Amino acid sequence: MTEDITACQQFQLQLPELIGSPEVLEADSHLHDCPRCRALLTDLETIAEVARDLFPCVEPADELWEQIESALWHDGGPREPEVN
């Protein structure tokens, strides 16, 4: 039983690196053998999907960079960063 807990802990420690790699997750033997970690992964994927729906990615307007550049030149152009 302790071995299962250790395997779950090890998997969960690696999960942040694995979460964006579906092909790696599919090949993970622990994930195939452990219903608890599969349920955790499903919950995390659901949370991520809902979060994406709450805060959709909005593409800036095409002219945004032109407006930024114009504002910079209007203020005297780009400057060297200040060194403290």
C-alpha positions, 0 to 999 in steps of 0.5 A: 500500500505504501508503494502505491502512495509513493507512486501517486506522490511521484506522479503528482510531482511530475504532473505540472510538466506532464499536463501539457503533453497528452502523448506523454500522459497517454504513455504513463503507466501509473496513470493507466493503473491508478484510478485516483490519479486518472480522476485527479487529472480529469478534474484538473483538465476540467478546471483548466477548461472552465478557466479558459472559458471564463477568461477567453484569450482576446487578440489585440487589434491589428493597429495596436502596435502602430498605436504603441509605436506612435505613442513612443515617438510622440513622447520623444522616441525610445530611450535607453533603459535607466541604470540604477 
